């Protein structure tokens, strides 16, 4: 009886040891699994891109065997240049920059393969803390960045929707996007358009007051999207499909969780901003309805963008959806 017990005990111990060894073996194999790096240049580092950062911090890219190397490249024209020169693989910026490249005759032009935002993420800051009406801008100077970029274009559409004309306001297009907040703090302009977290930081420091959202008065169109060189998409289609799946997971999480939960997830991306401040920023963007629910870009949606570009004489002929959009949302 004793021998039988010892035999059973030995067998059990053997099974446990084998199971542990196999577990360690598979764990090591999984941990050493090679991830494929995708270099992404983003036009600004803003909570406006929360679904993308959720996808990074929640490990959705790693689930797809992707490692994201994120680089800040201020200015959508510079983002496009970084992708064209192969310094980065994917650009996150306004798709108007891809449109300009296409019309410029570049053979290996930029194709948009996934969307992220559908409205402007800027807020107008005033030097005065008072109830705001769009008519208050008449005769005043506002800093908006380049006219050819999405922030400037969206602001012009917002003006039109609010019954104002470009000539009614002194619009300063001369200051580079990344220098807007510094110029405003330095005394230039009566108003400035800024993304979060800069808008809240200026407000917190007493440099201005958030008075309204530009996106709430503008129209929905593909405001920020992911694009890559045509050849890169062709050669890495499966990889970018997985990239897009991770983005969709980030979108789903953002729409299905409250602002505080999202703030806790993305705080690593904004280490100098506390949870309470991030929560307020995210709530502002939720209220403004800035994010797409899926990365898929509809044709009519894209056509709104090209109409806007033609309306402002930034392109002299239409750009067709089938030529510039290569959805990878499989």
N, C-alpha and C positions, 0 to 999 in steps of 0.2 A: 504493500500500500504506500509506504514511504517512498519507494523507488518510483512508483507511478506519479506521485505528487511532484517529486523532483523533476521528472521528465516533463510534466505539464508546465511546471514553473519555468523550466529552461526554455521550452518552446515559446512560451509567452514573451519571455525576455528577448529571445531571438527575433521574434516578430516585431517587437517594439524597436529594437536596435536597427533592424533593416528599414523600418518605416521612417525612423529619424534620419538615417543616412540618405534615403531616397528624397525625403523632404528637403534636406540641406542641399542635395545635389540639384534639385529643381529650382530651389531658391537661388543658389549661386548662378545657375544658368540664366534665370530671369533677371537677376540684378546686373549681370554682365552683358545683357542684351544690348547690342549697339543701337543707339538712337541716331536718326538722320537729322542733321542740323539744317534749319532753314533760317537764313538771316532776313529779318524783317526791319525795314526802315519806316518809322512812324513820323508823321509830320509834326505832331506835338504829343506830349505825354500828359494826357488829360483823363479824368474820370469819365469824360464823354465816351471813352472807349471801354467802359466797364465790362461788357460781355467778353471782350478779347482778353482782358486781364483775369477775369474769372476762369476762362479756359486755361490760362497759364497756371494760375495758382491752385486750381482744383485738380491739376494733373491730367486734363483731358488730352493735351497734346502728347504727353508721355504714354497715355493709353493707346495712342495711334503710332507709337514708336518715333515720335518727333521731339526734337529739342529746339526750342525757340531762342535765337540770339537776337535780342532787341536793340536797335540803335535809333537814337533820336536824330532826325535830320530835318531841321526847321525849313519850312517852305515847300509847297507841293512840287515846284519846279525842281528843287534839289532832290526830293525823294525820287522823282522820275529819272533824274540824271544818275542817281546811285544805282537804280535798277538797270538802266540801260548800259552802264559801265561795268556791270556785274560785281560791283562792290557789295550789293545786297541782292537777295533772290526775289523778295516780295516787297512791294510798297504798300503802305497803309496811308492813303491820302485821298483828296478829292479826285474823282475820275476825270475831271476836266483836264488834268495834266496829261492823262493818257490820250485824250481827244486831241490836244495840241500836238503831241508826238506823232500820232497817226496822220494828221493833216500835214505835218512837216515832211512826210515822205520817208520816214524811217522804215527800212525793210523788216527788221526784227522789232516791230512796234510793241506797245504794251496792251495786253488784253486784261479786262476785268473779269475775275473768276468768282468773286464772292462780295456781297455787300455787308455793311455793318450798321451804318446810321442812315436815317431817312429824313432828318431835319437838322437845321442849324443848331449847334450846341453853344452858341455864344449868348452872353448876357450883356445888356447895355448898362454901363456904369456912368452915373452922373456925379459931378462934384457937389451937388446939392441934394439933400435928403428931403424929397417932397413927392407928392403924388404926381405920377408921370403920365403924360399924354404924348403921343407921337408928334403932335403939332408943336410940342416944346422944342423939337429939334430944328425948327425953321430958323434960319439965320445963325445957327450955332455950328461950331466945329466938332466933328466926330472923327476919331481915329479908327480906321477899319482894315488896314493892311492893303495889299495889292488888289486892284479892281479885277484882275484876271483870275483870282483864286476863289474858291467856294465861299469863304466868309464874306468877301466883298460882293459877290454875285447874289448870295442869299439875302444880304442886307438890302440890296437894290430891289429885289422882289418884295421884301417886307415893306419897304417904303411905298411901292406901287400899290400893294394890297391895303395899305393904310391911307391911301389917297394923296400921297406926297410925291414930289418929283425930285430927281437928283439935283436939279438946279435950285431947289428950295433950301438946300443945306450945304454947308462948307464941308465936304467930305475929303478928308486927308488920306490919300492913297500912297503917300511918299514913304511912310515908315514901315520897315520890314516887320513881318508877322511876329517874330520872336522878340521884337523890341517895343511892342505896343505898350505893355504895362510900365516899362521903365520911362518911356516918353511921357505917359500920362502922369506918373508920379512926379516927373520933372517939371510939370506945369504945362505941357502941350495939350490943347484940346479942351472942350467943355464936356465931352462924352468920349467913351472908348468902348469897343466891343471886345470882350474877353471870354475865353473858355474857363471852365473850372479845372484845377483849383485856384487859378490866378484871380478870378473874379472875387471869390470869397476871401482870399488873402488880402487883397486891396481893401475890401470892405472891413475886414477885421482890424486892419492897421489904420483905419480912418482916412484912406486915400481916395475913397469913392463909395458910392452906394448903388447896389444892384437895383435897377428900376423896372426892367422887363426882359423877357426872353425874345431874341430875334426869331428863333425857330417857330414860336407860337404864331407869329404874324407872317412868316414866309410860307412857301408851299413844300409839300413832301417831294423829294427826289433823291437819287443816290448821292448823298452828301459825302460820305466816306466809304471807300471800298478797298478791297485787296486786288492788286494787279501784279502781273509779272510779264516778262518778255514772252512773246508768242512761242519762241523756240523752247524756252524753259517749261512752259505749260505742256507743250507737245511731248517733251522728253521726260517729264515728271508728273504725268497726269494722275497716276495712282497715288502718289505722295500728296498731291494737292487736294485730291478727293478726301484723303484722311485729314488733312489740314482743315478743310471745310467742315468735316464732321465734328471736329473739336470746337470750331467756332459755333456751330449749331448747339452743341451741348452747353456752351457758355451763355448763349442766348436763352436757352430753356431755363437755366438756373436763374438768370437775371429776372425773367418774367415770372418765375414761380416762387421767388423769395422776396422778403421785404428788404428795405434799404439798409437796415442795420446788419442783417446777415451778409449782404453783399459787401458792405463796408469792411466787415471783419475779414472777409476772404481777400480783398484787394489791398488791404492796408500795407502789405509788404512793398507794393508798387509806389506807395506814397508815404514813406516813413516819417516825413516831417509834417504830416497832417494827422490830427487825432481822429478817433472813431466817430465822435459826435459831428465833427465838421464834414467828414466824408459822407456820413449818413444824410446830412442836409443837402449836400451836393447831388447825391444819387437821387434823392427824393425830388429835387428840382428837375432833374432830367427825366424821371418817370412821369412827372406832371406835364412836362413839355412833349412827351411821347416821341422821343428822338431815335429809338432803336428799332431796327427791323426785327421781325419775329423769326425770319429764316434768312439765310444768306442769298437766296435766289433773287435775282434782279429781273423784274418784269419789263417787257418791251415798252409799254406805255409809260412806266415809271422812268425809264432811261430817256425816253423822248422828251420828257419834261425838262431834263437837264440840257439837251441839245437845243431845245427851243429857247431856253434861258440864255445860252451862249450866243445864239444868233440874234436874239433880241437886243443884246448889248454889244453887237458888232465885234465879237471876239472870235468868231469863225465866219467864213464867207460862204460856206456850203454845208449841207447837213452831213452828219456822221451817222451811219446806220447801225442799229442794234446788232445785227448779225455779224458786222465787221469788228466790233469792239468788245462785245460781251460774250464770254465763254463760261457759262455757269457750270460749276463743278459740285453740285449739291447732291450727288448720288449717295 
